Amino acid sequence: MKKQNLRWFLIKWFLILMAGMYLCGELLTLFFGFVGFPFLYMLLSLLDIRFVSEGSVITDLLHVLFYFVADLLPGGVSDWVSRRMGSGAWGIQVSVNAPYYGGMTESLLRFGVFSVVLFFLLLRMSPYLVGAFFYCRMVAGKIKELMEEEKEQQLAFDRRRNLLLSDIAHDIKTPITTICGYSRALAEGVAAEEKRQEYLDVIYAKSMRIDTLISLLFEYVKLGSEGYELHRERGDLAELLREMTALLYTDFEERQMTLVLEIPEEEVFLEMDRVQMGRAITNLLTNAVRYGKEGGRALVRLSGYEITVADEGEPVDPAFAEHIFDPFTRADKARSSQGGSGLGLGISHKIVEMHGGQLILNQTFGEGYTKAFQMRFEEAVRN
């Protein structure tokens, strides 16, 4: 994205400066036609110097300059240029006739006329020189801005990554501590017989928790790895949504939540990776189970190519909502006893983006729901 922004920045300002230079050039051409050359001709006439030319403004000025500095050039170069000018090989004819001035008078004359003509030449070329200068300045400034922005983003990324690693380490350390303690109690025979099965159940539950965390980390890293591609095929989005909802139906029942299903009977085809899209939907449903209101409602809706999963739980803090899809940022509320890893929404967001869609948090959804997560897919990825 940054490369694309830089490309359009360069093209835009290049075209703007080219148009500006062209307009300035035309204005200066008019200036030379009505002011500059009449003044120059008048000056040369006063000095009894006659100048005849058929060429552009810049070539005329260059040839006048050459005439007045010809004696300073090496003999061979001066003769070659004179022949080229005299033969009309450059498409112009220049004839300069002037009386001979000797000594200091000639030197002052040459310097004076040279200065005036050089000023006119620089004035005529000023749009290009100024345009090139400002373009270089803007490009250098833009590159510096992008580099500073990238550096800041990298620092923020490193901070969030370190926070994630710290949180994951904490989440893994806690069940490992429990597993170690219970395993030791069983191994040393200090656990009462009636407690053995309870200890084994706890060890199993904590092991599954660790496995889930590691799987989520692996999944996120895999999605972001270079060269990873989705295995797209034409599939029914409505059927997939019904299937994923059915898998979590008992979880909603355990929290006494009422499922409001609004999924059309007709097929809604989409070019998608069925496994990854199913994972993205499951993460949204799991989030609704964890953070929805116990005994409240949960909405699962498919309207066109927009999937909505809404609940009546507590609204998301606006400060946290800005980073809710960032897997390297976790609010304190998310690290509750409900067992959220802080990775599910980040994975869903990445999967939807890889499908060319958009995943947003809508806290003004209405209909009695406090928040809604919505997947939206553009026309380009529909079939």
C-alpha positions as CSV (number, residue, x, y, z in Angstrom):
1,M,0.0,0.0,0.0
2,K,2.8,2.4,0.8
3,K,4.4,1.7,-2.5
4,Q,1.2,2.5,-4.3
5,N,0.7,5.7,-2.3
6,L,4.2,6.8,-3.2
7,R,3.7,5.9,-6.8
8,W,0.5,8.0,-7.1
9,F,2.2,10.9,-5.1
10,L,5.0,11.0,-7.6
11,I,2.7,10.8,-10.6
12,K,0.3,13.4,-9.3
13,W,3.0,16.0,-8.5
14,F,4.9,15.2,-11.7
15,L,1.9,16.0,-13.7
16,I,1.1,19.1,-11.7
17,L,4.6,20.5,-12.0
18,M,4.7,19.7,-15.7
19,A,1.5,21.6,-16.2
20,G,2.8,24.5,-14.1
21,M,6.1,24.6,-16.0
22,Y,4.3,24.6,-19.3
23,L,2.1,27.5,-18.3
24,C,5.0,29.4,-16.9
25,G,7.0,28.7,-20.1
26,E,4.2,30.1,-22.2
27,L,3.9,33.2,-20.1
28,L,7.6,33.8,-20.3
29,T,7.5,33.3,-24.1
30,L,4.9,36.1,-24.2
31,F,7.1,38.1,-21.9
32,F,10.1,37.6,-24.2
33,G,8.1,38.3,-27.3
34,F,6.7,41.6,-26.0
35,V,9.3,42.8,-23.5
36,G,12.5,40.7,-23.3
37,F,13.6,40.6,-26.9
38,P,12.5,44.1,-27.8
39,F,14.7,45.3,-24.8
40,L,17.6,43.1,-25.9
41,Y,17.4,44.3,-29.5
42,M,17.2,47.9,-28.3
43,L,20.3,47.3,-26.1
44,L,22.2,45.8,-29.0
45,S,21.1,48.5,-31.4
46,L,22.3,51.2,-29.0
47,L,25.7,49.4,-29.0
48,D,25.6,49.2,-32.7
49,I,25.3,45.4,-32.7
50,R,23.0,43.7,-35.2
51,F,21.6,40.3,-34.4
52,V,19.4,38.1,-36.7
53,S,18.1,34.7,-35.8
54,E,15.5,32.1,-36.7
55,G,15.1,29.8,-33.8
56,S,13.5,29.3,-30.4
57,V,13.9,31.6,-27.4
58,I,16.4,29.4,-25.7
59,T,18.5,28.6,-28.8
60,D,18.6,32.3,-29.6
61,L,19.8,33.2,-26.2
62,L,22.4,30.4,-26.2
63,H,23.8,31.5,-29.6
64,V,24.1,35.1,-28.4
65,L,25.9,33.9,-25.3
66,F,28.2,31.8,-27.5
67,Y,29.1,34.8,-29.6
68,F,30.2,36.8,-26.7
69,V,32.2,34.0,-25.1
70,A,33.6,32.4,-28.3
71,D,37.0,33.8,-27.6
72,L,37.1,31.9,-24.3
73,L,36.5,28.5,-25.9
74,P,39.3,26.3,-27.3
75,G,40.0,27.1,-30.9
76,G,38.8,23.7,-32.3
77,V,35.5,23.9,-30.3
78,S,34.8,27.4,-31.4
79,D,35.4,26.7,-35.1
80,W,33.2,23.5,-34.9
81,V,30.3,25.3,-33.3
82,S,30.6,28.2,-35.7
83,R,30.4,25.9,-38.7
84,R,27.4,24.1,-37.3
85,M,25.6,27.4,-36.7
86,G,26.6,28.8,-40.0
87,S,25.5,25.7,-42.0
88,G,22.1,25.7,-40.4
89,A,22.5,22.1,-39.3
90,W,20.6,22.8,-36.1
91,G,17.6,24.2,-38.0
92,I,18.5,27.8,-37.3
93,Q,20.4,30.7,-38.9
94,V,22.2,33.1,-36.6
95,S,24.1,36.1,-37.9
96,V,25.8,38.5,-35.5
97,N,27.4,41.7,-36.9
98,A,29.1,44.1,-34.5
99,P,31.8,46.8,-34.8
100,Y,35.1,46.1,-33.2
101,Y,35.7,47.4,-29.8
102,G,39.2,47.2,-28.4
103,G,40.7,47.0,-25.0
104,M,38.7,47.5,-21.8
105,T,35.7,48.7,-23.8
106,E,35.3,45.4,-25.5
107,S,35.7,43.5,-22.3
108,L,33.1,45.6,-20.5
109,L,30.8,45.3,-23.5
110,R,31.1,41.5,-23.7
111,F,30.5,41.2,-19.9
112,G,27.5,43.5,-19.9
113,V,25.7,41.9,-22.8
114,F,26.7,38.4,-21.6
115,S,25.1,39.2,-18.1
116,V,21.9,40.5,-19.6
117,V,21.5,37.5,-22.0
118,L,22.5,35.1,-19.2
119,F,19.8,36.6,-17.0
120,F,17.2,36.2,-19.8
121,L,18.3,32.6,-20.4
122,L,18.0,31.7,-16.7
123,L,14.7,33.5,-16.5
124,R,13.4,31.4,-19.4
125,M,14.7,28.2,-17.9
126,S,13.6,29.1,-14.4
127,P,10.3,27.1,-14.6
128,Y,12.2,23.9,-15.3
129,L,14.9,24.6,-12.7
130,V,12.4,25.6,-10.0
131,G,10.1,22.7,-10.9
132,A,12.9,20.2,-10.7
133,F,14.1,21.6,-7.4
134,F,10.7,21.5,-5.8
135,Y,10.0,18.0,-7.2
136,C,13.2,16.7,-5.7
137,R,12.4,18.4,-2.4
138,M,8.9,16.9,-2.3
139,V,10.1,13.4,-3.3
140,A,12.8,13.5,-0.6
141,G,10.3,14.8,2.0
142,K,7.8,12.2,1.1
143,I,10.3,9.4,1.3
144,K,11.6,10.7,4.6
145,E,8.0,10.9,5.9
146,L,7.3,7.3,4.8
147,M,10.5,6.1,6.4
148,E,9.7,7.8,9.7
149,E,6.1,6.4,9.5
150,E,7.4,2.9,8.8
151,K,9.9,3.3,11.7
152,E,7.1,4.3,14.1
153,Q,4.9,1.5,12.9
154,Q,7.8,-0.9,13.4
155,L,8.4,0.3,16.9
156,A,4.7,0.1,17.7
157,F,4.7,-3.4,16.1
158,D,7.6,-4.5,18.3
159,R,5.9,-3.1,21.4
160,R,2.6,-4.9,20.6
161,R,4.5,-8.1,19.7
162,N,6.4,-8.0,23.0
163,L,3.1,-7.5,24.9
164,L,1.6,-10.4,23.0
165,L,4.5,-12.6,23.9
166,S,4.3,-11.6,27.5
167,D,0.6,-12.3,27.6
168,I,0.9,-15.6,25.8
169,A,3.8,-16.6,28.1
170,H,1.6,-15.7,31.1
171,D,-1.4,-17.7,29.6
172,I,0.8,-20.7,29.0
173,K,2.7,-20.5,32.2
174,T,-0.5,-20.7,34.4
175,P,-1.8,-24.0,33.0
176,I,1.7,-25.4,32.9
177,T,2.1,-24.6,36.6
178,T,-1.2,-26.4,37.3
179,I,-0.2,-29.4,35.2
180,C,3.2,-29.7,36.9
181,G,1.6,-29.5,40.4
182,Y,-1.1,-32.0,39.7
183,S,1.2,-34.4,37.8
184,R,3.7,-34.3,40.7
185,A,0.9,-35.1,43.2
186,L,-0.2,-38.0,41.1
187,A,3.3,-39.3,40.5
188,E,4.2,-39.1,44.2
189,G,1.0,-40.7,45.3
190,V,0.0,-37.9,47.6
191,A,-3.4,-37.3,45.8
192,A,-6.3,-38.9,47.5
193,E,-7.9,-41.7,45.4
194,E,-11.2,-39.8,45.0
195,K,-9.2,-36.8,43.7
196,R,-7.2,-38.6,41.1
197,Q,-9.8,-38.4,38.3
198,E,-10.4,-34.7,39.1
199,Y,-6.7,-34.1,38.8
200,L,-6.5,-35.9,35.5
201,D,-9.5,-33.9,34.2
202,V,-7.8,-30.6,35.1
203,I,-4.5,-31.7,33.5
204,Y,-6.4,-32.6,30.3
205,A,-8.3,-29.3,30.3
206,K,-5.1,-27.3,30.9
207,S,-3.3,-29.2,28.2
208,M,-6.0,-28.4,25.7
209,R,-5.8,-24.8,26.6
210,I,-2.1,-24.7,25.8
211,D,-2.8,-26.6,22.6
212,T,-5.4,-24.0,21.6
213,L,-3.1,-21.1,22.2
214,I,-0.2,-22.6,20.3
215,S,-2.6,-23.5,17.4
216,L,-3.9,-19.9,17.2
217,L,-0.3,-18.6,17.2
218,F,0.6,-21.0,14.4
219,E,-2.4,-20.1,12.4
220,Y,-1.8,-16.4,12.6
221,V,1.9,-16.8,11.7
222,K,0.9,-19.1,8.8
223,L,-1.6,-16.6,7.4
224,G,1.0,-13.8,7.5
225,S,3.9,-15.9,6.0
226,E,5.2,-15.0,2.6
227,G,3.9,-17.3,-0.2
228,Y,0.8,-18.5,1.6
229,E,-2.2,-18.7,-0.7
230,L,-5.8,-19.4,-0.1
231,H,-7.3,-22.4,-1.8
232,R,-10.4,-20.7,-3.3
233,E,-13.3,-22.5,-4.8
234,R,-16.9,-21.7,-5.5
235,G,-18.9,-22.3,-2.3
236,D,-22.2,-21.5,-0.7
237,L,-21.7,-18.9,2.0
238,A,-25.2,-19.4,3.5
239,E,-24.6,-23.2,4.0
240,L,-21.1,-22.5,5.5
241,L,-22.6,-20.0,8.0
242,R,-25.4,-22.5,9.0
243,E,-22.8,-25.2,9.5
244,M,-20.5,-23.1,11.7
245,T,-23.4,-21.9,13.8
246,A,-24.7,-25.5,14.3
247,L,-21.2,-26.5,15.7
248,L,-21.4,-23.8,18.4
249,Y,-25.1,-24.2,19.1
250,T,-24.6,-26.0,22.4
251,D,-22.1,-23.3,23.6
252,F,-24.9,-20.7,23.2
253,E,-27.3,-23.0,25.0
254,E,-24.9,-23.4,27.9
255,R,-25.0,-19.6,28.4
256,Q,-28.8,-19.6,27.9
257,M,-28.4,-17.3,24.9
258,T,-31.1,-17.1,22.3
259,L,-29.9,-17.5,18.8
260,V,-31.6,-15.3,16.2
261,L,-30.8,-16.8,12.8
262,E,-31.5,-14.8,9.6
263,I,-29.8,-16.9,6.9
264,P,-31.5,-17.1,3.5
265,E,-32.5,-20.5,2.1
266,E,-31.2,-19.7,-1.4
267,E,-27.6,-20.2,-2.2
268,V,-25.1,-17.3,-1.9
269,F,-22.0,-18.3,-3.9
270,L,-18.6,-16.9,-3.1
271,E,-15.1,-17.7,-4.3
272,M,-13.5,-18.6,-1.0
273,D,-11.2,-20.9,1.0
274,R,-13.9,-22.9,2.8
275,V,-11.6,-23.9,5.7
276,Q,-10.2,-20.4,6.4
277,M,-13.6,-18.7,6.0
278,G,-15.2,-21.2,8.3
279,R,-12.4,-20.4,10.9
280,A,-13.1,-16.7,10.5
281,I,-16.9,-17.2,11.1
282,T,-16.2,-19.5,14.1
283,N,-14.0,-16.9,15.7
284,L,-16.8,-14.3,15.5
285,L,-19.4,-16.8,16.9
286,T,-17.0,-17.8,19.7
287,N,-16.5,-14.1,20.6
288,A,-20.3,-13.7,20.8
289,V,-20.5,-16.7,23.2
290,R,-17.7,-15.4,25.4
291,Y,-18.6,-11.7,25.6
292,G,-22.3,-11.8,24.9
293,K,-24.9,-11.3,27.6
294,E,-25.8,-14.5,29.5
295,G,-29.4,-15.1,28.9
296,G,-29.5,-12.5,26.1
297,R,-29.7,-12.7,22.3
298,A,-27.2,-13.3,19.7
299,L,-27.8,-12.5,16.0
300,V,-26.4,-14.4,13.1
301,R,-27.5,-12.8,9.8
302,L,-26.5,-13.1,6.1
303,S,-27.8,-10.3,4.0
304,G,-26.5,-10.3,0.4
305,Y,-22.7,-10.6,0.9
306,E,-22.7,-9.3,4.4
307,I,-22.4,-11.5,7.5
308,T,-23.4,-10.0,10.8
309,V,-22.7,-11.5,14.3
310,A,-24.2,-9.3,17.0
311,D,-24.8,-9.7,20.8
312,E,-26.1,-7.8,23.8
313,G,-22.9,-7.9,25.9
314,E,-21.0,-4.9,27.2
315,P,-19.9,-2.5,24.5
316,V,-16.2,-2.4,23.6
317,D,-14.2,0.4,25.1
318,P,-13.6,3.0,22.3
319,A,-9.9,3.1,23.1
320,F,-9.6,-0.6,22.6
321,A,-12.1,-0.7,19.7
322,E,-9.5,1.1,17.5
323,H,-7.1,-1.9,17.9
324,I,-9.6,-4.7,18.4
325,F,-8.4,-6.6,15.2
326,D,-4.8,-6.1,16.1
327,P,-3.6,-9.4,17.5
328,F,-0.7,-7.7,19.3
329,T,-3.0,-5.5,21.4
330,R,-5.2,-6.9,24.2
331,A,-7.4,-4.9,26.6
332,D,-7.4,-5.9,30.2
333,K,-11.0,-6.8,29.9
334,A,-10.1,-9.4,27.2
335,R,-7.7,-11.2,29.6
336,S,-10.5,-12.3,31.9
337,S,-11.5,-15.7,33.2
338,Q,-13.5,-16.2,30.0
339,G,-10.4,-17.5,28.4
340,G,-10.0,-15.2,25.4
341,S,-6.6,-15.5,23.7
342,G,-6.8,-12.1,21.9
343,L,-5.9,-13.7,18.6
344,G,-9.2,-14.9,17.2
345,L,-10.5,-11.5,15.9
346,G,-7.0,-10.7,14.4
347,I,-7.1,-14.0,12.5
348,S,-10.6,-13.4,11.3
349,H,-9.7,-9.9,10.1
350,K,-6.7,-11.2,8.2
351,I,-8.7,-14.0,6.6
352,V,-11.5,-11.6,5.4
353,E,-8.9,-9.2,4.0
354,M,-7.2,-12.0,2.1
355,H,-10.6,-12.7,0.5
356,G,-10.8,-9.1,-0.6
357,G,-13.4,-8.2,2.0
358,Q,-13.7,-6.1,5.1
359,L,-14.4,-6.9,8.8
360,I,-15.6,-4.1,11.0
361,L,-16.9,-3.5,14.5
362,N,-20.2,-1.7,14.5
363,Q,-21.4,-0.5,17.9
364,T,-24.3,1.5,16.5
365,F,-25.9,-1.5,14.8
366,G,-29.1,-1.1,16.7
367,E,-32.1,-3.5,17.0
368,G,-31.3,-3.9,20.7
369,Y,-27.8,-5.2,20.1
370,T,-24.8,-3.4,21.7
371,K,-22.2,-4.5,19.2
372,A,-21.9,-6.3,15.9
373,F,-19.1,-7.7,13.9
374,Q,-19.7,-7.5,10.1
375,M,-18.0,-9.2,7.2
376,R,-18.5,-7.4,3.9
377,F,-17.3,-8.7,0.6
378,E,-16.8,-6.6,-2.5
379,E,-18.3,-7.3,-6.0
380,A,-14.8,-8.3,-7.2
381,V,-14.7,-11.5,-5.1
382,R,-18.3,-12.6,-5.7
383,N,-19.1,-15.2,-8.3
